[in-house]
């Protein structure tokens, strides 16, 4: 367990440090309340031991600032106050500031060790809870069949990336694509084969979209959406063409397709460089999706198994 000690007394630092290290834990020491806040951001401790009275910023204010950080990050870290004063009013102030416990100085080694054991159990439970919550969040944003992001995550990410593009004044591209003649595939090969096909196509798209900010999502049915931050139309066209050629290169047999003997996709590309006065975020997202849909429609109208973006196109 990682412990942050905020204590300005050198003697108490040495004493508490020895207790904590003897118990097998790591310790980081702050000389005052302000430094405690800064170190808390950097080291992300499992427990904070906070002296009440310190220079620059006292323990009460420091605890309040740390709790603000925890609230922003939707986290919880226990804070135990240390004080030579055992007045009831001080204890109440400490708890109201966000403290979870209170120890009287000089700190007794046995009592501190017991508190550390208790906080260690809490830290372990917190980690298990974080893991469970992370898994639940992943379930909420993953498509149950393909394992890639679902429509909900796609919508949320598109809005977020538009905000980011406004801030950075960078282009944002979107690819909407679907599997050509997927209904005849489903009808003739069966729904299980159709599901397997969707999984393979989804995995291939996800594998080819390696940049950290790129998002590949199942948009609906046999449609997929790829969000490409900081990407021009030309760059998005190249990404879409790579997806198209790679998927056809998988050679997934489709005898009922009118364009190829294998599974293929058609793709539409749209790009915006949003600015603040373009309108509401939802309207910007809607417009970008509509433009990509129109480009996809044009790709189908021109014979499918190709990529189209406004007046630009790439054909095999």
N, C-alpha and C positions, 0 to 999 in steps of 0.2 A: 504494500500500500504506500502511496506517495503522500507525504504530509507537508503542508506549508505552515511554518511557524512564524508568526508576526510578533516580534518581541525586541524591544530596544535595549534591554539589560543584557550585557555580555555574560554576566554570571548565570542568569536564567537560560540564556541561549545554550551555553555549554551543558548545563544540567539536563534540560529537556531533550537536547540533541542526543545525549548519552542514553537516556531512557528509551527514546524512540529507536535508535539504532540497535540497542541491546534486544529490543523486541523484534528485530528483523525488518524494520521498515526504512524507507528512504525519506530524507528530510531536506527541505529547502527553506532557507531562513531569510525573512524580510526584516529590515531594520526599523521600518515605520509603516504606518497604515497605507500611505500612498504606494510605497514599494510593494506592499502586500497585494494591492489591487493589480499592479502591473505584472507581478510574478504569477498571480492567479491566472491571468489571460494566457501566459506563456506555458506554464507547466501543467495546468489542468489537474490540480491535486485531488485526491480522494477525500481528504480531510483538511480543515483549516483550524489551527490553534491560534486564537487571537487575543493578544493582550488588550486590556481595556484602555489603558492610558499610554499613549505614544506620541512622539513629536510629529510634525507635519500634518498628519491626519490620525485621529484617535481610532480606537478599535470599533466603536459604534458606527462612525461614518464609513469606515473601511468595509464593515460587514454589509452596510446598506448598499454600497457600490458593488460589492461582490454578488449580492443577491440580484441586483439589476442585470448583471452579466448572465447569471444563471437563468433568469426569466427570459432574456432574449434568446438564449440558446436552448430553452426548454429543458434545462438540466437542473439537478439538485445536488449540492455538495454540503455536507454537514459542517457546521462551525461550532467549535467549543471555545467559549471565552475563558480567559485566565485573568484573575484579579486578586490582589491582596485584600480587597474590600469585600465583605460578605453582606453588605447592606441589601435588604430586600428590594429597595427601589432600583439599585444597580442591576440586580438580577433580572428584574422586570424589563428594564431598558434594554439589556442585552438580548433577551428573548424577543422583544418587540422589533429589534433591529434585524432579526433573522437568525439569531443564535439558536442552537439546538441543545446546548448543555452549558454548564458553568463549573469551573474548577477554581478552588481557592489556592493561591500561592502562599508559601512554596509548594509546588506540586509534589504529591506523594507518588513514588514510583509504582507502588502496587495499584493505587487507584487509577493512575494514568494508563497502566498496562491493561486494566480491566476495560477502560473506556476504548482503548485502541482495539481490543478484541471485539467489542460490540460494534464499533464503527467499521471494522474489517468485514464483519458479517453483513452489515448494511451495504457496504461497497460491492460485495459479491452479489447480493440480491439485486442491487441497482444494475450491475452489468448483465445479469440474466434477464432483467426486465427490459433493458435497452435492446438486447438481442431479440427478445420476443416481439417487442414493438417494431423493430426494424423488419423482421420477417412479416409481420402483419401489414406494414406499409408497403413492402414489396408485393405482397399478395394483392393489395388494393390497386397497385399501378401496373401490374403485369397481366398480360392477356393469358387467360387460362389454358388456351390450346397451344399457342406458339411459344410462349415464354418471353416474348419481347414486350415492350411497353404497350399499354392499352390506350384507348381513345381518350380517357380521362387524363392520363399523364401527358399525352400529346397536346391536348388543349391547354393544360396548365403550363407546359414548357414553352409552347409557342408564344403565349402572352408574356412570360418571363423574358424570353429572348428578344421580343420586340422592345420591351423596356430597356434591355441591355444595349440593343442596337441604337436606340435613341440616345442613350447616354454616351456611347462610344462613337456614334456617327459612322457606323459600319453597315455593310449590306447584310441582309438575311435572306437566305434562299430556302425554298420548300420544294420537295419532290413528292408528287402524288402518283402512285403507280398501281396497276392491278394486273392480275394474271389473265392472259388472253384466253378467251373461250373456256373459262373455268367451269361454267355450268355443264357443257357437254362432257367435260372431264369427269365431273362429279356423277352425272347421270349414267355414264357408261362404265366407269371404273369402280364406282361405289363411294359412299361417303367416307369410309375409313381411308381409302386411297387419297381422297380429296383432302382429308385432314393431314395425312402424312405429307402431301405435296405442300400444303401451307406451312407446315413446320420446317421443311427443307428450305423453302424460299425465304422464310423469315430468318432462319439461322444464317443463311448465306448473306442476306442484306446486313444483318447485325455484324457479321464477321468482317465485311468489307468497309463498314463505317467505323473506323478505328479512332477517330479524333475524340477526345474526351467530351467535347460539347455537342457532338452530333447525336441525334436521337432518332432511332428507328422504331416505329410503332405500327401496330395493326390498326388501320383506320376504320375498317369495317368490312366484313365478309372476306373477299379476296383482294381488298384494297390495302395498301400500305402507305404511310407517310414518313418522310425523312426530313427532319429539320436540320439545316446546315448554317450555323452562325458564322458570321464573318466570311461569307462565300459569295462571290459574284455569280452572275448568270452563267458565264463561261465555265467557271469552276463547278457549278452545280450540274451543268450539262455533261461534263466529263465524269462526274460521280455517277450520274444516272446511266450514262452509256456503259460504264464499267459494270454496274449492276445488271443491265440488260444483257450484255454479252456474256457475263459470267453465268447468269441463270440459264441462258440458252445452252451454254457450254456444259452444264450439268447433264445434259442429254436425258432428261426425264421424259420418257415416251408419252406422246399425246397424239394418237392416231386420229383424233376427232377435231384437231385444230385446223383452221383454214389457212394458217400462215406458216406453219412449220410442223415437222414430225415430232418436235419436242416442246416442252413447256417454255413459254416466252412471256415477257411482260411488255406493257406499253407504259410510258411515263410522261408526265407533264411537269414542267419546271416553271416556277415563278420566283421573282426576286424583288425585294424592296429595300430602300435605304430610308427608314422611317425618320421623321422629324416630329417634334413636339406638336406642331400645329396641324398635323395630318388628321387629327380627330381622336376619338376614343380608341383605347387599345383593342376592345372587342371588335370594333369596326375594321381596324387595321388587319387583325387576324382573319376576319371574315373575308376581306378583300383579297388577301394573299392566297387563302384557300380557294376562293372562286377563280382567281387567275390560273392557279395550278390545275384546277379542274377543267377549265376551258382548254388549257394546253394538252391535258390528257385526252379530252374529247377529240381534239384535232389530231393527236397521234393515232387514235383509233380510226378516225375518218380517213386518214391517209394510208391505212392498210395495216395498222397495229405492228407490234414487235419493233417499236422505234421510240425515240425520245424527242419531244417537242417543247420548245420554250418560246412563246411569243413568235417572233419572226425567225428564230434560230431553230435548227433541227439537226439531229444526227441520225442517220439511218444505216443499217448494217450493209 
